[in-house]
Amino acid sequence: MAAGLACTVVGGLVVAAADGGPGTGYGIVGGYVDLVAGPIAMVLGGLALARSRRTA
């Protein structure tokens, strides 16, 4: 879950700091991918954590 949060924060910073669009070398496409992958990672991490607590 922490990795998903970090991914989301870094993606937001990259998108906020980018001066150009896709193909300009600022990494804006990767930033948007991070903004999508980060919350997915947090949800999957939370589900795994809840499942591990339930079965232990």
N, CA, C and O atoms as a CHARMM CRD file, in Angstrom:
* protein
*
  224
    1    1 MET  N      0.82200  -1.18100   0.00000 PROA 1      0.00000
    2    1 MET  CA     0.00000   0.00000   0.00000 PROA 1      0.00000
    3    1 MET  C      0.87300   1.25400   0.00000 PROA 1      0.00000
    4    1 MET  O      0.52200   2.25400  -0.62600 PROA 1      0.00000
    5    2 ALA  N      1.98400   1.20600   0.68500 PROA 2      0.00000
    6    2 ALA  CA     2.87700   2.36300   0.71400 PROA 2      0.00000
    7    2 ALA  C      3.48800   2.61100  -0.66100 PROA 2      0.00000
    8    2 ALA  O      3.67500   3.75900  -1.06500 PROA 2      0.00000
    9    3 ALA  N      3.79200   1.54800  -1.36700 PROA 3      0.00000
   10    3 ALA  CA     4.35400   1.71300  -2.71400 PROA 3      0.00000
   11    3 ALA  C      3.32700   2.33600  -3.65400 PROA 3      0.00000
   12    3 ALA  O      3.68400   3.15700  -4.49900 PROA 3      0.00000
   13    4 GLY  N      2.06800   1.96000  -3.52000 PROA 4      0.00000
   14    4 GLY  CA     1.01500   2.55700  -4.33300 PROA 4      0.00000
   15    4 GLY  C      0.83600   4.03200  -4.02700 PROA 4      0.00000
   16    4 GLY  O      0.62200   4.83700  -4.93300 PROA 4      0.00000
   17    5 LEU  N      0.92400   4.38900  -2.75300 PROA 5      0.00000
   18    5 LEU  CA     0.82400   5.79100  -2.37200 PROA 5      0.00000
   19    5 LEU  C      2.00200   6.58700  -2.92500 PROA 5      0.00000
   20    5 LEU  O      1.82700   7.68100  -3.46100 PROA 5      0.00000
   21    6 ALA  N      3.19500   6.03100  -2.79100 PROA 6      0.00000
   22    6 ALA  CA     4.39000   6.70600  -3.31700 PROA 6      0.00000
   23    6 ALA  C      4.29500   6.86600  -4.82600 PROA 6      0.00000
   24    6 ALA  O      4.66200   7.91000  -5.36600 PROA 6      0.00000
   25    7 CYS  N      3.80900   5.84800  -5.50300 PROA 7      0.00000
   26    7 CYS  CA     3.64700   5.89000  -6.95600 PROA 7      0.00000
   27    7 CYS  C      2.67500   7.00000  -7.35000 PROA 7      0.00000
   28    7 CYS  O      2.92600   7.72400  -8.31400 PROA 7      0.00000
   29    8 THR  N      1.59300   7.14100  -6.63200 PROA 8      0.00000
   30    8 THR  CA     0.60500   8.16400  -6.92900 PROA 8      0.00000
   31    8 THR  C      1.16900   9.56100  -6.68900 PROA 8      0.00000
   32    8 THR  O      0.95400  10.46800  -7.49300 PROA 8      0.00000
   33    9 VAL  N      1.88700   9.73100  -5.58600 PROA 9      0.00000
   34    9 VAL  CA     2.45700  11.04100  -5.27000 PROA 9      0.00000
   35    9 VAL  C      3.49800  11.44400  -6.30900 PROA 9      0.00000
   36    9 VAL  O      3.48900  12.57500  -6.79600 PROA 9      0.00000
   37   10 VAL  N      4.38700  10.52700  -6.64400 PROA 10     0.00000
   38   10 VAL  CA     5.43000  10.83300  -7.62500 PROA 10     0.00000
   39   10 VAL  C      4.80900  11.11000  -8.99200 PROA 10     0.00000
   40   10 VAL  O      5.24700  12.02100  -9.69500 PROA 10     0.00000
   41   11 GLY  N      3.81100  10.34600  -9.36800 PROA 11     0.00000
   42   11 GLY  CA     3.12700  10.59700 -10.63800 PROA 11     0.00000
   43   11 GLY  C      2.49000  11.96700 -10.67500 PROA 11     0.00000
   44   11 GLY  O      2.55100  12.65600 -11.69300 PROA 11     0.00000
   45   12 GLY  N      1.87800  12.36800  -9.57400 PROA 12     0.00000
   46   12 GLY  CA     1.28800  13.70000  -9.50400 PROA 12     0.00000
   47   12 GLY  C      2.33100  14.79900  -9.60800 PROA 12     0.00000
   48   12 GLY  O      2.10500  15.81800 -10.26100 PROA 12     0.00000
   49   13 LEU  N      3.46600  14.59300  -8.96900 PROA 13     0.00000
   50   13 LEU  CA     4.54500  15.58500  -9.05500 PROA 13     0.00000
   51   13 LEU  C      5.09300  15.69400 -10.47400 PROA 13     0.00000
   52   13 LEU  O      5.37700  16.79200 -10.95300 PROA 13     0.00000
   53   14 VAL  N      5.24100  14.55700 -11.14100 PROA 14     0.00000
   54   14 VAL  CA     5.75100  14.56400 -12.51500 PROA 14     0.00000
   55   14 VAL  C      4.78400  15.29700 -13.44000 PROA 14     0.00000
   56   14 VAL  O      5.19800  16.11400 -14.26300 PROA 14     0.00000
   57   15 VAL  N      3.50500  15.00100 -13.29900 PROA 15     0.00000
   58   15 VAL  CA     2.50600  15.65300 -14.15300 PROA 15     0.00000
   59   15 VAL  C      2.45600  17.15300 -13.86100 PROA 15     0.00000
   60   15 VAL  O      2.32800  17.95900 -14.78200 PROA 15     0.00000
   61   16 ALA  N      2.55500  17.52700 -12.59300 PROA 16     0.00000
   62   16 ALA  CA     2.49900  18.94400 -12.23900 PROA 16     0.00000
   63   16 ALA  C      3.72400  19.70800 -12.74100 PROA 16     0.00000
   64   16 ALA  O      3.61900  20.88400 -13.09000 PROA 16     0.00000
   65   17 ALA  N      4.87300  19.05300 -12.78000 PROA 17     0.00000
   66   17 ALA  CA     6.11200  19.73600 -13.15200 PROA 17     0.00000
   67   17 ALA  C      6.39500  19.70600 -14.65400 PROA 17     0.00000
   68   17 ALA  O      7.27100  20.42900 -15.12800 PROA 17     0.00000
   69   18 ALA  N      5.67800  18.89500 -15.39800 PROA 18     0.00000
   70   18 ALA  CA     5.95500  18.75400 -16.83100 PROA 18     0.00000
   71   18 ALA  C      5.56000  20.02600 -17.58500 PROA 18     0.00000
   72   18 ALA  O      4.49400  20.59800 -17.35900 PROA 18     0.00000
   73   19 ASP  N      6.43800  20.44400 -18.47500 PROA 19     0.00000
   74   19 ASP  CA     6.17600  21.65000 -19.25800 PROA 19     0.00000
   75   19 ASP  C      5.54300  21.36400 -20.61800 PROA 19     0.00000
   76   19 ASP  O      4.97100  22.25900 -21.24000 PROA 19     0.00000
   77   20 GLY  N      5.64500  20.13000 -21.07400 PROA 20     0.00000
   78   20 GLY  CA     5.12900  19.81900 -22.40300 PROA 20     0.00000
   79   20 GLY  C      4.21800  18.61400 -22.36500 PROA 20     0.00000
   80   20 GLY  O      3.88800  18.08600 -21.30400 PROA 20     0.00000
   81   21 GLY  N      3.82900  18.20000 -23.53300 PROA 21     0.00000
   82   21 GLY  CA     2.95500  17.05600 -23.65900 PROA 21     0.00000
   83   21 GLY  C      3.73000  15.78600 -23.92900 PROA 21     0.00000
   84   21 GLY  O      4.94200  15.74100 -23.72000 PROA 21     0.00000
   85   22 PRO  N      3.05200  14.76300 -24.38800 PROA 22     0.00000
   86   22 PRO  CA     3.70700  13.49300 -24.69600 PROA 22     0.00000
   87   22 PRO  C      4.77000  13.66400 -25.78900 PROA 22     0.00000
   88   22 PRO  O      4.56300  14.38400 -26.76500 PROA 22     0.00000
   89   23 GLY  N      5.88200  13.00400 -25.60700 PROA 23     0.00000
   90   23 GLY  CA     6.94400  13.06200 -26.59700 PROA 23     0.00000
   91   23 GLY  C      7.92700  14.19700 -26.40100 PROA 23     0.00000
   92   23 GLY  O      8.83300  14.36900 -27.21700 PROA 23     0.00000
   93   24 THR  N      7.77500  14.98000 -25.33500 PROA 24     0.00000
   94   24 THR  CA     8.67900  16.09600 -25.10500 PROA 24     0.00000
   95   24 THR  C      9.83500  15.73700 -24.19300 PROA 24     0.00000
   96   24 THR  O     10.76100  16.53200 -24.03700 PROA 24     0.00000
   97   25 GLY  N      9.80400  14.55200 -23.58200 PROA 25     0.00000
   98   25 GLY  CA    10.89000  14.12400 -22.72700 PROA 25     0.00000
   99   25 GLY  C     10.70500  14.46000 -21.26100 PROA 25     0.00000
  100   25 GLY  O     11.61900  14.25300 -20.46300 PROA 25     0.00000
  101   26 TYR  N      9.55400  14.96900 -20.89300 PROA 26     0.00000
  102   26 TYR  CA     9.31300  15.31600 -19.49300 PROA 26     0.00000
  103   26 TYR  C      8.73100  14.16100 -18.68400 PROA 26     0.00000
  104   26 TYR  O      8.62100  14.26700 -17.46300 PROA 26     0.00000
  105   27 GLY  N      8.36300  13.08000 -19.32500 PROA 27     0.00000
  106   27 GLY  CA     7.83000  11.91800 -18.61700 PROA 27     0.00000
  107   27 GLY  C      6.37800  12.02900 -18.23600 PROA 27     0.00000
  108   27 GLY  O      5.93000  11.37700 -17.29300 PROA 27     0.00000
  109   28 ILE  N      5.64000  12.84200 -18.94900 PROA 28     0.00000
  110   28 ILE  CA     4.24200  13.05900 -18.57500 PROA 28     0.00000
  111   28 ILE  C      3.38700  11.80800 -18.78400 PROA 28     0.00000
  112   28 ILE  O      2.43600  11.57900 -18.03700 PROA 28     0.00000
  113   29 VAL  N      3.71400  11.01400 -19.77500 PROA 29     0.00000
  114   29 VAL  CA     2.95900   9.77600 -19.99800 PROA 29     0.00000
  115   29 VAL  C      3.18300   8.82100 -18.82300 PROA 29     0.00000
  116   29 VAL  O      2.24200   8.19700 -18.33500 PROA 29     0.00000
  117   30 GLY  N      4.41900   8.71400 -18.38100 PROA 30     0.00000
  118   30 GLY  CA     4.72200   7.88100 -17.20900 PROA 30     0.00000
  119   30 GLY  C      4.04900   8.40600 -15.95600 PROA 30     0.00000
  120   30 GLY  O      3.63000   7.62600 -15.10000 PROA 30     0.00000
  121   31 GLY  N      3.94300   9.71800 -15.84200 PROA 31     0.00000
  122   31 GLY  CA     3.24700  10.30900 -14.70100 PROA 31     0.00000
  123   31 GLY  C      1.77700   9.93700 -14.67800 PROA 31     0.00000
  124   31 GLY  O      1.21600   9.63000 -13.62600 PROA 31     0.00000
  125   32 TYR  N      1.16000   9.97000 -15.85100 PROA 32     0.00000
  126   32 TYR  CA    -0.25400   9.57500 -15.91300 PROA 32     0.00000
  127   32 TYR  C     -0.42300   8.07700 -15.64900 PROA 32     0.00000
  128   32 TYR  O     -1.40400   7.66200 -15.03300 PROA 32     0.00000
  129   33 VAL  N      0.51900   7.27700 -16.10800 PROA 33     0.00000
  130   33 VAL  CA     0.47000   5.83700 -15.81500 PROA 33     0.00000
  131   33 VAL  C      0.58000   5.62000 -14.31400 PROA 33     0.00000
  132   33 VAL  O     -0.12100   4.77700 -13.75400 PROA 33     0.00000
  133   34 ASP  N      1.45500   6.37700 -13.65700 PROA 34     0.00000
  134   34 ASP  CA     1.57900   6.28300 -12.20000 PROA 34     0.00000
  135   34 ASP  C      0.29300   6.68000 -11.49200 PROA 34     0.00000
  136   34 ASP  O     -0.08200   6.07000 -10.49000 PROA 34     0.00000
  137   35 LEU  N     -0.38000   7.69300 -12.00700 PROA 35     0.00000
  138   35 LEU  CA    -1.63200   8.11700 -11.38300 PROA 35     0.00000
  139   35 LEU  C     -2.72700   7.06800 -11.51100 PROA 35     0.00000
  140   35 LEU  O     -3.67300   7.06000 -10.72400 PROA 35     0.00000
  141   36 VAL  N     -2.60600   6.18700 -12.49300 PROA 36     0.00000
  142   36 VAL  CA    -3.57300   5.09900 -12.63700 PROA 36     0.00000
  143   36 VAL  C     -3.11900   3.86300 -11.86000 PROA 36     0.00000
  144   36 VAL  O     -3.92400   3.21900 -11.18700 PROA 36     0.00000
  145   37 ALA  N     -1.82700   3.53300 -11.95200 PROA 37     0.00000
  146   37 ALA  CA    -1.31400   2.31200 -11.32500 PROA 37     0.00000
  147   37 ALA  C     -1.22500   2.43500  -9.80200 PROA 37     0.00000
  148   37 ALA  O     -1.39200   1.44000  -9.09700 PROA 37     0.00000
  149   38 GLY  N     -0.96400   3.63300  -9.28800 PROA 38     0.00000
  150   38 GLY  CA    -0.82500   3.82400  -7.85000 PROA 38     0.00000
  151   38 GLY  C     -2.07900   3.46500  -7.06800 PROA 38     0.00000
  152   38 GLY  O     -2.00200   2.65900  -6.14100 PROA 38     0.00000
  153   39 PRO  N     -3.23000   4.03300  -7.40800 PROA 39     0.00000
  154   39 PRO  CA    -4.45100   3.66000  -6.68700 PROA 39     0.00000
  155   39 PRO  C     -4.82300   2.18200  -6.85100 PROA 39     0.00000
  156   39 PRO  O     -5.35500   1.56800  -5.92700 PROA 39     0.00000
  157   40 ILE  N     -4.54300   1.61900  -8.01800 PROA 40     0.00000
  158   40 ILE  CA    -4.80300   0.18600  -8.20600 PROA 40     0.00000
  159   40 ILE  C     -3.93800  -0.62400  -7.24800 PROA 40     0.00000
  160   40 ILE  O     -4.41700  -1.58000  -6.63800 PROA 40     0.00000
  161   41 ALA  N     -2.66900  -0.24800  -7.11200 PROA 41     0.00000
  162   41 ALA  CA    -1.77600  -0.93900  -6.19200 PROA 41     0.00000
  163   41 ALA  C     -2.24200  -0.78900  -4.74300 PROA 41     0.00000
  164   41 ALA  O     -2.14800  -1.73300  -3.95900 PROA 41     0.00000
  165   42 MET  N     -2.74200   0.39000  -4.39000 PROA 42     0.00000
  166   42 MET  CA    -3.23500   0.58700  -3.02100 PROA 42     0.00000
  167   42 MET  C     -4.46000  -0.28000  -2.73300 PROA 42     0.00000
  168   42 MET  O     -4.57600  -0.86000  -1.65400 PROA 42     0.00000
  169   43 VAL  N     -5.36500  -0.36500  -3.69700 PROA 43     0.00000
  170   43 VAL  CA    -6.56200  -1.19000  -3.51200 PROA 43     0.00000
  171   43 VAL  C     -6.18700  -2.66500  -3.39600 PROA 43     0.00000
  172   43 VAL  O     -6.67200  -3.36500  -2.50800 PROA 43     0.00000
  173   44 LEU  N     -5.32900  -3.13000  -4.29000 PROA 44     0.00000
  174   44 LEU  CA    -4.92200  -4.54100  -4.23100 PROA 44     0.00000
  175   44 LEU  C     -4.15100  -4.84000  -2.94900 PROA 44     0.00000
  176   44 LEU  O     -4.32400  -5.90900  -2.36500 PROA 44     0.00000
  177   45 GLY  N     -3.30500  -3.91600  -2.50200 PROA 45     0.00000
  178   45 GLY  CA    -2.59000  -4.10300  -1.24600 PROA 45     0.00000
  179   45 GLY  C     -3.53900  -4.15200  -0.06000 PROA 45     0.00000
  180   45 GLY  O     -3.36000  -4.96500   0.84700 PROA 45     0.00000
  181   46 GLY  N     -4.54400  -3.29000  -0.06300 PROA 46     0.00000
  182   46 GLY  CA    -5.53900  -3.30400   1.00900 PROA 46     0.00000
  183   46 GLY  C     -6.34500  -4.58700   1.03400 PROA 46     0.00000
  184   46 GLY  O     -6.63300  -5.13000   2.10100 PROA 46     0.00000
  185   47 LEU  N     -6.70900  -5.06800  -0.14300 PROA 47     0.00000
  186   47 LEU  CA    -7.44600  -6.33500  -0.20700 PROA 47     0.00000
  187   47 LEU  C     -6.59200  -7.49600   0.29200 PROA 47     0.00000
  188   47 LEU  O     -7.08100  -8.36100   1.01900 PROA 47     0.00000
  189   48 ALA  N     -5.32100  -7.51800  -0.09200 PROA 48     0.00000
  190   48 ALA  CA    -4.42000  -8.57700   0.36200 PROA 48     0.00000
  191   48 ALA  C     -4.21400  -8.50500   1.86700 PROA 48     0.00000
  192   48 ALA  O     -4.17100  -9.53600   2.53700 PROA 48     0.00000
  193   49 LEU  N     -4.08500  -7.29900   2.40200 PROA 49     0.00000
  194   49 LEU  CA    -3.91300  -7.12500   3.84700 PROA 49     0.00000
  195   49 LEU  C     -5.16000  -7.59100   4.59400 PROA 49     0.00000
  196   49 LEU  O     -5.04600  -8.27700   5.60900 PROA 49     0.00000
  197   50 ALA  N     -6.31800  -7.23800   4.12100 PROA 50     0.00000
  198   50 ALA  CA    -7.56400  -7.65900   4.76000 PROA 50     0.00000
  199   50 ALA  C     -7.71900  -9.17000   4.70100 PROA 50     0.00000
  200   50 ALA  O     -8.16600  -9.79600   5.66300 PROA 50     0.00000
  201   51 ARG  N     -7.35300  -9.74200   3.58200 PROA 51     0.00000
  202   51 ARG  CA    -7.45800 -11.19200   3.44500 PROA 51     0.00000
  203   51 ARG  C     -6.48300 -11.91800   4.36200 PROA 51     0.00000
  204   51 ARG  O     -6.81900 -12.95100   4.94100 PROA 51     0.00000
  205   52 SER  N     -5.27000 -11.37700   4.49200 PROA 52     0.00000
  206   52 SER  CA    -4.27700 -12.03500   5.35000 PROA 52     0.00000
  207   52 SER  C     -4.67000 -11.93100   6.81700 PROA 52     0.00000
  208   52 SER  O     -4.38200 -12.84500   7.59000 PROA 52     0.00000
  209   53 ARG  N     -5.30700 -10.86500   7.21300 PROA 53     0.00000
  210   53 ARG  CA    -5.75900 -10.72800   8.60100 PROA 53     0.00000
  211   53 ARG  C     -6.93500 -11.66200   8.89700 PROA 53     0.00000
  212   53 ARG  O     -7.08500 -12.15000  10.01800 PROA 53     0.00000
  213   54 ARG  N     -7.75100 -11.90100   7.89700 PROA 54     0.00000
  214   54 ARG  CA    -8.93200 -12.74300   8.08900 PROA 54     0.00000
  215   54 ARG  C     -8.55200 -14.21800   8.21000 PROA 54     0.00000
  216   54 ARG  O     -9.18600 -14.95300   8.96600 PROA 54     0.00000
  217   55 THR  N     -7.52600 -14.66200   7.47500 PROA 55     0.00000
  218   55 THR  CA    -7.18600 -16.08300   7.46400 PROA 55     0.00000
  219   55 THR  C     -6.17400 -16.45000   8.55100 PROA 55     0.00000
  220   55 THR  O     -5.98300 -17.63400   8.82900 PROA 55     0.00000
  221   56 ALA  N     -5.53400 -15.47900   9.16000 PROA 56     0.00000
  222   56 ALA  CA    -4.51200 -15.78300  10.16000 PROA 56     0.00000
  223   56 ALA  C     -5.10300 -16.04800  11.51400 PROA 56     0.00000
  224   56 ALA  O     -4.37000 -16.31900  12.46500 PROA 56     0.00000
